[in-house]
Amino acid sequence: MPDASPATTESIPTPALVVESSVLDANLAAMDSMLPGDRLRPHVKAFKSTDLARRLSNDGHRGFCCATPREVEGLVAAGLGDDVLLANESLDVARLGALADEALITVAIDSEATLDAAIAGGVRSVLIDVEVGLPRCGCDVDDAGRLADRARNAGLEVRGVMGYEGHLMMVMDPDEKADKVGSSMELLLRAAGDVGGDIVSGGGTGTCITNTWCTEIQAGSYTLLDTDYAKLDLPFDIALGVLATVISVNPKGWIVADAGIKSMAMDHGNPSWEHGDVFFLSDEHITLAPHDLSEWSVGDIIRLQPAHIDPTIAKHENLWLVDGERVTDRWAVDLRHW
């Protein structure tokens, strides 16, 4: 770490992301005990850092899952290209085909158009993406075999299928979740029978315990977690925080800090603050109602817990690893953008 780097959280310019190292370590260990090695294909869209990806690779997770071509390129450039899946349809895949001699890159396809893009772009391996209940990408289960045949006839390797049961991540009741995930995976396994290949890829942090049908699980948020996933009964805790500085104290009962919607995603709701309630966020400000107003002064540092880590992390350039208030390392958020 450069000599000029902050030694404590009070010296980090805010707003900033901090990762409690001990919690991160515990999260990784918990997942490793459930899904060791290639049973887990970590999804880098959650944390967008090759430093964290390298940590996962060193723990035995050699394959990675990506949401954007930029994430794939960044992993390959960092020497983490043993087995990289772009688990998202894209027509911008020629840039990945250009890396085919350097890394094993597989892309998801669900249509003639995305298959044509893969063929024209020099991509060598594909998974057939099947719609299993989430109204997003994925072909009809009955069309998967035909797409696979056409891909093989064009000289591509068809490694198997993928399907994302994202609509079931936040189902709270374990029995209901097991039943619904099972129904989704029944569709995916039916497609797998028509497609062939060794891979049945799917799942995520919210179903990493429930989904026993896939050969690999595409979880990523478990590493740092957020308040949304923390609602579930999972063996992970929140490691990520957003640091902010108090810039105003109002005697009417509120304080204002310098972290707004430009530093935190709001699609899953407001962040949480252990010392009081969140009134609202604006562009560069968060207004808070502390339990005890007298405890707070301009210049104090607060730590917020975001509700959705993926788009929150994408707003920042660094992840600061900390042990309490002591800064121990800095990881670049180097997989941002597309």
C-alpha positions as CSV (number, residue, x, y, z in Angstrom):
1,M,0.0,0.0,0.0
2,P,1.4,3.4,-0.9
3,D,3.0,5.4,2.0
4,A,0.5,8.2,1.5
5,S,-2.5,6.0,2.2
6,P,-4.6,6.7,5.2
7,A,-3.7,4.8,8.4
8,T,-7.2,5.2,9.9
9,T,-10.7,5.6,8.7
10,E,-10.7,9.2,10.0
11,S,-8.2,10.0,7.3
12,I,-10.1,8.5,4.3
13,P,-11.7,11.1,2.1
14,T,-15.5,10.6,2.2
15,P,-17.8,9.2,1.0
16,A,-15.8,5.9,0.8
17,L,-16.3,2.2,1.0
18,V,-14.8,0.2,3.8
19,V,-14.6,-3.6,4.2
20,E,-14.3,-5.1,7.7
21,S,-11.6,-7.7,7.0
22,S,-12.6,-10.1,9.8
23,V,-16.2,-10.3,8.5
24,L,-15.1,-10.8,4.9
25,D,-12.8,-13.6,6.1
26,A,-15.7,-15.3,7.9
27,N,-18.0,-14.9,4.9
28,L,-15.5,-16.5,2.6
29,A,-14.9,-19.4,5.0
30,A,-18.6,-20.0,5.4
31,M,-19.1,-20.2,1.7
32,D,-16.0,-22.4,1.2
33,S,-17.4,-24.9,3.6
34,M,-20.7,-25.1,1.6
35,L,-19.5,-24.8,-2.0
36,P,-15.8,-25.5,-2.2
37,G,-13.7,-25.2,-5.4
38,D,-15.5,-25.3,-8.7
39,R,-18.9,-25.8,-7.0
40,L,-18.9,-22.0,-6.7
41,R,-18.4,-19.6,-9.7
42,P,-18.1,-16.3,-7.9
43,H,-20.0,-13.5,-9.6
44,V,-17.6,-10.5,-9.8
45,K,-20.5,-8.0,-10.6
46,A,-21.1,-7.9,-6.9
47,F,-17.6,-6.5,-5.9
48,K,-15.9,-5.5,-9.2
49,S,-12.4,-5.9,-7.9
50,T,-9.7,-8.2,-9.2
51,D,-8.0,-8.1,-5.8
52,L,-11.0,-9.8,-4.2
53,A,-11.3,-12.1,-7.2
54,R,-7.7,-13.1,-6.7
55,R,-8.4,-13.9,-3.1
56,L,-11.2,-16.1,-4.2
57,S,-9.0,-17.8,-6.8
58,N,-6.4,-18.5,-4.1
59,D,-9.1,-20.2,-2.1
60,G,-9.8,-22.6,-4.9
61,H,-12.5,-20.9,-6.9
62,R,-10.9,-20.9,-10.4
63,G,-13.9,-20.0,-12.5
64,F,-15.6,-16.6,-12.4
65,C,-19.0,-15.2,-13.5
66,C,-19.3,-11.8,-15.1
67,A,-22.1,-9.4,-16.1
68,T,-20.2,-7.2,-18.6
69,P,-17.5,-7.6,-21.2
70,R,-15.4,-5.2,-19.2
71,E,-15.4,-7.5,-16.2
72,V,-14.2,-10.4,-18.4
73,E,-11.4,-8.3,-19.9
74,G,-10.3,-7.1,-16.5
75,L,-10.1,-10.7,-15.1
76,V,-8.1,-11.9,-18.1
77,A,-5.7,-8.9,-17.8
78,A,-5.2,-9.8,-14.1
79,G,-4.3,-13.4,-15.0
80,L,-7.6,-14.8,-13.7
81,G,-8.9,-16.1,-17.0
82,D,-8.8,-19.9,-16.3
83,D,-12.6,-20.1,-16.8
84,V,-14.6,-16.9,-17.2
85,L,-18.3,-16.9,-18.0
86,L,-20.2,-13.8,-19.3
87,A,-23.5,-14.8,-17.8
88,N,-25.4,-12.1,-19.8
89,E,-26.4,-11.7,-23.4
90,S,-24.3,-9.2,-25.3
91,L,-23.7,-8.3,-28.9
92,D,-20.4,-6.7,-28.0
93,V,-18.4,-10.0,-27.8
94,A,-15.8,-9.6,-30.5
95,R,-13.6,-8.0,-27.9
96,L,-13.9,-11.3,-26.0
97,G,-13.3,-13.4,-29.0
98,A,-10.0,-11.5,-29.4
99,L,-8.9,-12.9,-26.0
100,A,-9.7,-16.5,-26.9
101,D,-6.1,-17.5,-27.1
102,E,-5.3,-16.1,-23.7
103,A,-8.2,-17.4,-21.6
104,L,-11.2,-19.8,-21.5
105,I,-14.1,-17.5,-22.2
106,T,-17.7,-18.7,-22.4
107,V,-20.7,-16.5,-23.2
108,A,-24.4,-17.0,-22.5
109,I,-26.7,-17.0,-25.6
110,D,-30.5,-17.2,-25.8
111,S,-31.4,-16.4,-29.4
112,E,-30.2,-16.5,-33.0
113,A,-29.0,-13.0,-32.7
114,T,-26.8,-13.6,-29.7
115,L,-25.5,-16.8,-31.2
116,D,-24.7,-15.0,-34.4
117,A,-22.8,-12.4,-32.5
118,A,-20.8,-15.1,-30.7
119,I,-19.9,-16.8,-34.0
120,A,-19.0,-13.6,-35.8
121,G,-17.0,-12.4,-32.8
122,G,-14.8,-15.4,-32.6
123,V,-16.2,-16.7,-29.3
124,R,-15.4,-20.4,-28.9
125,S,-17.6,-21.6,-26.0
126,V,-21.2,-20.9,-25.0
127,L,-23.9,-21.8,-22.5
128,I,-27.5,-21.9,-23.5
129,D,-29.3,-19.4,-21.2
130,V,-32.8,-20.7,-20.3
131,E,-35.7,-18.7,-18.8
132,V,-36.7,-20.4,-15.6
133,G,-39.2,-17.9,-14.2
134,L,-37.5,-14.6,-14.0
135,P,-38.8,-12.3,-16.8
136,R,-35.4,-11.3,-18.1
137,C,-33.0,-13.1,-20.5
138,G,-33.2,-16.8,-21.4
139,C,-34.7,-18.9,-24.2
140,D,-37.8,-21.1,-23.8
141,V,-36.8,-24.5,-22.5
142,D,-38.1,-26.2,-25.6
143,D,-35.8,-24.1,-27.8
144,A,-32.6,-24.8,-25.9
145,G,-31.6,-28.0,-27.8
146,R,-32.1,-26.4,-31.2
147,L,-29.8,-23.4,-30.3
148,A,-27.2,-25.9,-29.0
149,D,-27.3,-27.9,-32.2
150,R,-26.8,-24.8,-34.3
151,A,-24.0,-23.6,-32.1
152,R,-22.2,-26.9,-32.4
153,N,-22.7,-27.0,-36.2
154,A,-21.0,-23.6,-36.3
155,G,-18.0,-25.0,-34.5
156,L,-18.6,-23.7,-31.0
157,E,-18.3,-25.7,-27.9
158,V,-21.6,-25.9,-26.0
159,R,-20.6,-26.4,-22.4
160,G,-24.1,-26.7,-21.0
161,V,-26.9,-24.5,-19.7
162,M,-27.5,-21.7,-17.3
163,G,-30.7,-20.3,-15.7
164,Y,-31.1,-17.6,-13.1
165,E,-33.9,-18.0,-10.5
166,G,-33.5,-14.4,-9.5
167,H,-37.1,-13.9,-8.7
168,L,-36.7,-16.4,-5.8
169,M,-33.7,-14.9,-4.1
170,M,-35.7,-13.1,-1.4
171,V,-38.4,-15.7,-0.7
172,M,-38.2,-15.9,3.1
173,D,-39.9,-19.2,3.9
174,P,-37.4,-22.1,3.5
175,D,-40.0,-24.7,2.4
176,E,-41.6,-22.3,-0.1
177,K,-38.2,-21.4,-1.5
178,A,-37.2,-25.0,-1.9
179,D,-40.4,-25.8,-3.7
180,K,-40.2,-22.9,-6.1
181,V,-36.4,-23.2,-6.7
182,G,-37.0,-26.9,-7.4
183,S,-39.7,-26.1,-10.0
184,S,-37.3,-23.6,-11.7
185,M,-34.5,-26.1,-11.8
186,E,-36.7,-28.8,-13.2
187,L,-37.0,-26.6,-16.3
188,L,-33.3,-26.1,-16.4
189,L,-32.5,-29.8,-16.0
190,R,-35.0,-30.5,-18.8
191,A,-33.1,-28.1,-21.0
192,A,-29.8,-29.6,-19.9
193,G,-31.0,-33.0,-21.2
194,D,-31.6,-31.6,-24.6
195,V,-28.4,-29.4,-24.7
196,G,-25.8,-31.7,-23.2
197,G,-22.5,-30.6,-21.8
198,D,-21.2,-30.7,-18.3
199,I,-22.4,-27.4,-16.8
200,V,-25.7,-26.6,-15.1
201,S,-25.0,-23.0,-13.9
202,G,-27.4,-20.8,-11.8
203,G,-28.3,-19.7,-8.4
204,G,-27.0,-16.8,-6.3
205,T,-26.4,-15.7,-2.8
206,G,-30.1,-15.9,-1.9
207,T,-30.4,-19.5,-3.1
208,C,-26.9,-20.8,-2.4
209,I,-28.1,-23.1,0.3
210,T,-31.4,-24.2,-1.4
211,N,-30.2,-24.8,-5.0
212,T,-28.7,-28.3,-5.0
213,W,-29.5,-28.9,-8.6
214,C,-26.9,-26.8,-10.3
215,T,-23.3,-28.0,-10.8
216,E,-22.1,-24.5,-10.0
217,I,-23.6,-21.6,-8.1
218,Q,-23.2,-18.0,-9.3
219,A,-23.0,-16.2,-6.0
220,G,-21.1,-13.0,-5.3
221,S,-22.9,-10.7,-2.9
222,Y,-22.2,-13.1,0.0
223,T,-18.6,-11.8,0.1
224,L,-19.6,-8.4,1.5
225,L,-23.4,-8.7,1.9
226,D,-25.9,-5.9,2.2
227,T,-29.0,-5.2,4.4
228,D,-31.3,-6.7,1.8
229,Y,-29.6,-10.1,1.8
230,A,-29.1,-9.8,5.6
231,K,-32.8,-10.3,6.0
232,L,-32.4,-14.0,5.0
233,D,-31.2,-16.8,7.2
234,L,-27.7,-17.1,5.7
235,P,-24.3,-17.7,7.3
236,F,-23.0,-14.4,6.2
237,D,-22.7,-10.9,7.8
238,I,-22.4,-7.4,6.4
239,A,-18.8,-6.5,5.8
240,L,-19.3,-3.4,3.6
241,G,-19.8,0.0,4.9
242,V,-20.1,3.5,3.4
243,L,-18.1,6.1,5.4
244,A,-19.4,9.6,5.5
245,T,-18.5,12.8,7.4
246,V,-21.0,14.8,9.4
247,I,-21.2,18.2,7.7
248,S,-24.1,19.8,9.6
249,V,-25.9,19.4,12.9
250,N,-29.4,20.9,13.3
251,P,-30.7,21.5,16.8
252,K,-34.2,20.5,15.6
253,G,-33.0,16.9,15.8
254,W,-31.1,15.9,12.6
255,I,-27.6,15.7,11.3
256,V,-26.4,15.7,7.7
257,A,-23.5,13.7,6.2
258,D,-21.8,13.8,2.9
259,A,-23.0,10.5,1.3
260,G,-26.0,10.7,-0.9
261,I,-27.5,8.8,-3.9
262,K,-24.3,9.5,-5.9
263,S,-22.5,7.2,-3.5
264,M,-25.1,4.6,-2.7
265,A,-27.6,2.6,-4.7
266,M,-31.3,3.1,-3.7
267,D,-33.1,0.4,-5.7
268,H,-33.4,-1.8,-2.6
269,G,-34.2,1.1,-0.2
270,N,-32.3,3.4,2.2
271,P,-29.1,2.4,3.9
272,S,-29.1,1.6,7.6
273,W,-27.4,3.4,10.4
274,E,-27.0,1.8,13.8
275,H,-27.1,5.1,15.7
276,G,-30.4,6.3,14.5
277,D,-32.9,6.6,11.6
278,V,-32.4,7.6,8.0
279,F,-34.7,10.5,7.0
280,F,-33.8,10.7,3.3
281,L,-31.0,10.9,0.8
282,S,-30.4,13.6,-1.8
283,D,-27.6,13.8,-4.4
284,E,-24.7,14.5,-2.0
285,H,-26.4,14.4,1.4
286,I,-27.9,11.9,3.8
287,T,-30.1,13.3,6.6
288,L,-30.2,11.3,9.8
289,A,-32.1,11.4,13.1
290,P,-29.7,10.2,15.7
291,H,-30.9,8.5,18.9
292,D,-29.0,11.1,20.9
293,L,-28.3,14.4,19.0
294,S,-25.8,15.6,21.6
295,E,-23.4,12.8,20.7
296,W,-22.7,14.2,17.2
297,S,-20.6,17.1,15.9
298,V,-19.5,18.4,12.6
299,G,-16.5,16.4,11.4
300,D,-17.6,13.1,13.0
301,I,-17.3,10.0,10.8
302,I,-20.3,7.7,10.5
303,R,-20.6,4.2,8.9
304,L,-23.7,3.3,6.9
305,Q,-24.8,-0.1,5.6
306,P,-26.1,0.0,2.0
307,A,-29.1,-2.1,0.9
308,H,-27.6,-3.2,-2.4
309,I,-23.8,-3.6,-2.7
310,D,-23.4,-4.3,-6.5
311,P,-24.4,-0.8,-7.8
312,T,-23.1,0.9,-4.7
313,I,-19.6,-0.5,-5.2
314,A,-19.8,0.5,-8.9
315,K,-20.0,4.2,-7.8
316,H,-16.5,4.1,-6.1
317,E,-12.9,3.6,-7.1
318,N,-11.6,1.8,-4.0
319,L,-12.5,-0.7,-1.3
320,W,-10.6,0.2,1.9
321,L,-10.0,-2.9,4.0
322,V,-10.1,-2.1,7.7
323,D,-9.7,-3.7,11.1
324,G,-12.1,-1.5,13.1
325,E,-10.7,2.0,12.6
326,R,-7.3,0.9,11.3
327,V,-6.8,0.7,7.5
328,T,-5.0,-2.5,6.4
329,D,-5.2,-2.4,2.6
330,R,-6.8,-0.8,-0.4
331,W,-8.3,-2.7,-3.3
332,A,-9.1,-1.0,-6.5
333,V,-12.7,-1.3,-7.9
334,D,-11.1,-1.9,-11.3
335,L,-13.9,-3.8,-13.0
336,R,-16.4,-0.9,-13.3
337,H,-18.1,0.2,-16.5
338,W,-19.0,-1.9,-19.5
